[in-house]
Amino acid sequence: MTTGSLTVLFEDPFWIGLFEMIDQQGLRACKVTFGAEPTDKEVIEFVDKNWHRLQFSQTIEVSAESERAKVNPKRQLREARKQMQSQGIGTKSQQALKQQQEQNKTERKQRSKAEREAEKQRQFDLRQAKKKEKHKGH
């Protein structure tokens, strides 16, 4: 069974959409920037047109405790108060997004390093060819 949710919230200066998908493997998240405040119709159209293009993060295991359907309201209130007091790393979705961001960062660094090395090698080859050309006619 797979469940999904979309939360639209304001993250200064833009409105963002936080997609969460929970299945057997765990929780996956994706963040989308809308810009101006989207209407309900715009959000539905966006989901219809772009769902297959969303890049979700790697799965993060979710404890069985968070999957409970019915929770005592008093317990829920206590847990909410406890979460408000202890501002930790963030929600599971935020952790998944952070992990995806770190992975993209390392991939970008590796790619740019490879490009720099290729450019350096190309410049070296050009200099060597130029040296050879100078000594050819003598």
Buried (B, 14 or more C-beta within 10 A) or exposed (E): EEEEEBEBEEEEEEBBBBBBBBEEEBBBBBBBEBEEEBEEEEBEEBBEEEEEEBEBBEBBEBEEEEEEEEEEEEEEEEEEEEEEEEEEEEBBBBBBBBBBEEEEEEEEEEEEEEEEEEEEEEEEEEEEEEEEEEEEEE
